[in-house]
Amino acid sequence: MSLDQARALDAADPLAFARERFRFPDDKTYLDGNSLGMMPASAPERVARTVEREWGEGLIESWNEAGWIDWPERIAARLAPIVGARADELLVCDSTSINIAKLLGSALAARPERRVVLVDESDFPTDRYIAAAIAEQAGGELRAVSAEAISDALTDEVAVLLLSQVDYRSGRRRDLSATTADAQRVGAIMLWDLSHSAGAIRVDLATSGAEMAVGCGYKYLNGGPGAPAWLYVRRDLQQALGNPLPGWMGHARPFEMGPDYVPAPGIRRFLTGTPPIVALAALEAGLETFEGLGMAAVEAKAAALADFFIEAVEVLAPEATLASPLGAADRGAHLVFAHRHAYAIVQALIARGVIGDYREPNLMRFGFAPLTTRFEDAWRAAAALGEVIAGRVYEGARFAERRRVT
Amino acid sequence: MSLDQARALDAADPLAFARERFRFPDDKTYLDGNSLGMMPASAPERVARTVEREWGEGLIESWNEAGWIDWPERIAARLAPIVGARADELLVCDSTSINIAKLLGSALAARPERRVVLVDESDFPTDRYIAAAIAEQAGGELRAVSAEAISDALTDEVAVLLLSQVDYRSGRRRDLSATTADAQRVGAIMLWDLSHSAGAIRVDLATSGAEMAVGCGYKYLNGGPGAPAWLYVRRDLQQALGNPLPGWMGHARPFEMGPDYVPAPGIRRFLTGTPPIVALAALEAGLETFEGLGMAAVEAKAAALADFFIEAVEVLAPEATLASPLGAADRGAHLVFAHRHAYAIVQALIARGVIGDYREPNLMRFGFAPLTTRFEDAWRAAAALGEVIAGRVYEGARFAERRRVT
């Protein structure tokens, strides 16, 4: 293992050009694109156009003239090739948490004879918290079981199975089609959270047959901090499903402002409030960074980077224990390593400009955003990890106080 | 009535300087700040800083270093003097529709023995649609009655009364304190929608004693298209109230990512998903435009503008019939005029650069955003209205096709 070898891999990387679509600080080794994607080079101009020209000059007329009113669908269409869905099955709106609430509520209403929402007890917190609340409000029950017990817990009491395809900690990946088929075999609706999948690995939503999905805009999709999230509802189900948070923007004719809610035909019925236009402009720049990239190549790049990092850590930082699946087909695009001083080590790495993050209880997490991460970054991070651990750099008192966001 | 008289009023206007806080097109007479506020002059730089520096360079570290994690509360604090509340009673998040859903759900949970949500049948559509859905999901009932019948419909069955203080069409204003007292007399919770009040008239939330309020960020608050909305929960009630959409950001310790949802102490428990940072930056610029302005002066300016416009229309466009209350104390900061060709007239005005909007069924709406509207604008709009009506300019065929956003 050497820096030269990493650089040779970068030189031979068919996706290396994608990094030029971003602007980034030169002094950082950034392995946290799984938490916040880098800034697309086009984002500043794209956002400035919306703020200065469309808002500042066009004012209210931009709802029609700049087409703002259609952005939730128009920008979602750019996501279609990334997640293997049809454009009219996707919508950009709200946060991942709110979209989970909407689709869980919709699924429970579609299975009135069933009241169980099944989740993985180790899934991302917001998924579990929202699922518990929505299940309770529907007079139902949350069942949170271990990842391994999901299959056995799928009974004909289950209305909807909510799962992240890629686990936010371990990076473990589920088979989209096989798990969907398991849920559908017992008549449950499958709702995927693809926050850690979309833009990182190949996702074939249409092929999987899943009824519903949600995902976040600010991780691998590079949409900016707190970017609008997205949702997917299979085309043949849209007319039969309702939105439990039926705001005016999901109305068939919002400007009639009539007495009753009439859902828009198709995916637009899952809108609630007024679209967040400035944030949508940034997200569009993020989605454009995928233009012309095949998702199989994107996934292959992520796998190669992570494999290289695993090897490098074995050599350079053997005290760190891989806590993600070893095989690339079983993972997303991030890895976690366990160490009993994980928190302090991550802080020491950040102080050296090597940016990963910490996850409870003892995990160091490193993301390999395939459009922006280089083999050189993977090598540098592994080398720094080795130095910090071997030199016990993490013992400094300055890491005693816990950061608000870890 | 003359342009000179309008200019003399502008010259004597103690709030005239506030317009310099904005950047706007010179060729428009903009009377739609009640739908979309003008762009603060500081907004482009403020948003660019967040995009280019905080996101582009700071990357994930900006959650701590730029304090992003606290923005929902920090930026809400700027709203406190505008709506007469304490900073720790306010939060910026989600859309108005979602915030209505959250607070209605919270109110219904706090009044388990009552199941009625009372609304004004002519209230803004999203309020009524969301209220109907939330009431139904709670096993309750929506009662939508006429504005005049609200008082009689307040019985001990009512869990929560949801009302806009200022009607989006007529501009009619309710007395915040008197109506709140009516609701509280029967034990109902008062939830105000202040979307057409905040930033337009003096609002004294704390004095009113109201339990809850929501409002929009993109109208008089000048936060940009689809800006994040806000919510208010009276301080003494926060600990007892729950958030029915309990996402990870409302958790007491979100980064512990523990098994159970534990609400944050105080107002932060009403957060759900990850804060929309880029949009929050624009909203902050909007709220800063109120810095140092007394809300009594802001309200007085709006009243004087609207009174002047009413007089001007009487003289210049007598065919337009005022459909708003005549007395300034009974209105917000916008006016509607009825005319059977209202839609076409509004389109003809827009074609001449005089921007108001149309509301069903026959209303022409004009907003007098007190920080940006001049008496000269009011005069020009009245004169254009008179010319368009007298000359039957609205008869042109080009207005036949209905705009998507009216």
Interface residues (C-beta under 8 A of the other chain):
Chain A: R23 F24 P25 K28 Y30 D32 S35 L36 M38 M39 A43 P44 V47 A48 T50 V51 E52 E54 W55 G56 E57 L59 I60 E61 S62 W63 N64 W68 I69 D70 D94 S95 T96 S97 I98 A101 G105 E121 F124 P125 T126 R128 Y129 I130 A132 A133 Q137 A138 A144 C216 Y218 G224 P225 G226 A227 P228 A229 P244 L245 P246 G247 W248 M249 H251 P254 F255 E256 M257 G258 P259 Y261 T272 G273 T274 P275 P276 I277 V278 A279 L280 A282 I350 I355 D357 R359 E360 R403 R404 V405 T406
Chain B: R23 F24 P25 K28 Y30 D32 S35 L36 M38 M39 A43 P44 V47 A48 T50 V51 E52 E54 W55 G56 E57 L59 I60 E61 S62 W63 N64 W68 I69 D70 D94 S95 T96 S97 I98 A101 G105 E121 F124 P125 T126 R128 Y129 I130 A132 A133 Q137 A138 A144 C216 Y218 G224 P225 G226 A227 P228 A229 P244 L245 P246 G247 W248 M249 H251 P254 F255 E256 M257 G258 P259 Y261 T272 G273 T274 P275 P276 I277 V278 A279 L280 A282 I350 I355 D357 R359 E360 R403 R404 V405 T406
